[in-house]
Amino acid sequence: MSKTFKLPLWQASLVVAGIFFLAPAELLAQEIEAGLKTIYLSTDYALTTHKSELVESNDTGSSIRYGLGFNVGDQKQLGVVLLTESSAINFLLNETATTLLFRDTRITYRFGYFYVGVVSAYAEAAAVAADGTDMFSGRGTGYGYAAGVYIPVGGKSLLQIDITSASVSSFLNKDEDVTVAIGSRMDIDISGHIPISKRYFTLDLGYRQRTLPITYNSVSYSESMQKTYIGFTMGNEI
């Protein structure tokens, strides 16, 4: 079985830090501003590989993400975006299944080409056992942070490296007799944003790696997801 590439968090942090200290910030900031839209809608479709300790299986499915965002300020330095991502994976090996939905409200501030921000997180999660019974089904809320960098690549194209960490501080399971907790989710996202029209449309290509710990009946399990995606952003200047 082929091994799935994983980018450790410390390596991603070194990449971001190196770009931050070595690149010409003022020049990059101007090129980044030109590549950002004031208001936009985005959507992407991802081929998703889910390695689950919880249901003891691996399989590939799909996920969909969409968002509504704004970049405001005299240099578009303040970003606000609502992102919703959902996936449903059926594991054919043992006939189990998982369903996940994440909804993040992100507020970030950009310093030149580097940005940091806060995340308000909402999550829904469910799992089905091999015999068809529900292991759990519930929802929760939490908070976290986001950090990343934009790198201009030829004209108005942008390479973006984003790190998001968000925890679910309280998870309400439908069956109160079954204890479930979701730990701190870690996303590492590397994407390219390529304009396909002069003002309105952008092609988005990327790779996203996610780790998510789930505690089920006092036992902790690690969930790992790798997503290769393609999408589009539609926006305009105001």
VENURSUL-V20165 format. One record per helix or strand. SS is the DSSP state (H for helix, E for strand). FROM is the first residue (numbers start at 1). TO is the last residue. If there is no record, write none. Layout:
((SS & FROM & TO) (SS & FROM & TO))
This chain:
((H & 9 & 22) (H & 25 & 35) (E & 39 & 52) (E & 57 & 72) (E & 78 & 91) (E & 96 & 111) (E & 114 & 128) (E & 134 & 152) (E & 158 & 173) (E & 180 & 182) (E & 184 & 195) (E & 201 & 216) (E & 219 & 236))
